Amino acid sequence: MNHVPDQNAPEFAIDHFGWLDPFVPNRWWRGGWLQTVSIKTLRPELTPDNWPGAQPFNVPDQNTPPDVLCGYYFPTRQPTDRPATILFHGMGGHALSGYMRSMAEHLLDAGYPVILWNNRGAGRSASKCTGLHHPGNVDDVKLLLRHLTTEHPQWVQSGITAVAFSLGANPLLCYLAESGDESQFSATVSVSAPLDMELTSRNLRRGMNRVFDRYLLHRQQKELLRESADLSARERSIIDNVSSVWQLDDQFTAKRYGFESAADYYRAHSAVHVLSQIRTPTLLFHASDDPVVDDAPFLDRDWQPGGPLYPAFSESGGHTGFLDRRGGRWHENAAAKFFDAMIDGIKRPTQ
């Protein structure tokens, strides 16, 4: 069961940032499940084919032969001094998922160039990668940053920010922790991040959450079992026959990366254990009625009002939904404003 928010819930991003209003759900999309499903109604117009100056790009890794990871760069319509923002998708998504393009539209309107990124083996990179993505893979974040700064310095000459969705936030947060003061990001946003992967996986097996567990499992199986993936016949059989995300990670993912069990793997890679090492200003969205992510990592943490981590906590919003009363997306509206605040030096929360 999720915790019930009380007066001490970590809402101080709302309390201290004047531009961040409390979330009020759309009257027709109330409750965690409806809020979560609402992302299926997104119909962004942005595509690489209809945006002036949009460019696909490839990032080869160091393997022989190399895996080739892929992304898209979208410049702003007018000259800008805002940093480029990398968007990282969640489990089973890809660079051109609706929620990715919707966020991109909002950031472009606010003057932020956007980079839509495919995790290894997702989207356009599926046929170009034999390797597999996993949520503890910080090396691919480093690979992308190194490529951008060396091969496309003009894209990132004003700096780099990031928005990461769901499980896609875990490697980003782990990168921020590992890099500390040397982080290449000036500010980041996470949306519905499962900070504790073990708790999240257990939560998915409770009650109606099993429906979402099956959905996420199917999406992950589809990505893993692609023809190009470097898997043994035994691994393919395991992936094809598991019945939950926990089983997938316990029987395949953990073993693949040298761990005895899913619990061991989760403890080694969950961002919750390294948050205190992060030095980059980061806004973290979470809803109490999220059917995927439990409240405990948010409510049990002693957040510091002076940052650099700023939790934006709401009673409703589901998992990456946050469809507000005006038909907009709370996290989309706030992301660019947060970046503006951090970059332009607008007063941050006081101690």
Secondary structure, 3 states (H helix, E strand, C coil): CCCCCCCCCCCHHHHHCCCCCCCCECCCCCCHHHHHHHHHHCCCCCCCCCCCCCEEEEEECCCCCCCEEEEEEECCCCCCCCCEEEEECCCCCCCCCHHHHHHHHHHHHCCCCEEEECCCCCHHHHHHCCCCCCCCCHHHHHHHHHHHHHHCCCCCCCCEEEEEEHHHHHHHHHHHHHHHHHCCCCEEEEECCCCCHHHHHHHCCCCCHHHHHHHHHHHHHHHHCCCCCCCCHHHHHHHHHCCCHHHHHHHHHHHHCCCCCHHHHHHHHCHHHCHHHCCCCEEEEEECCCCCCCCHHHHCCCCCCCCCEEEEEECCCCCCCCEECCCCEHHHHHHHHHHHHHHHCCCCCCC
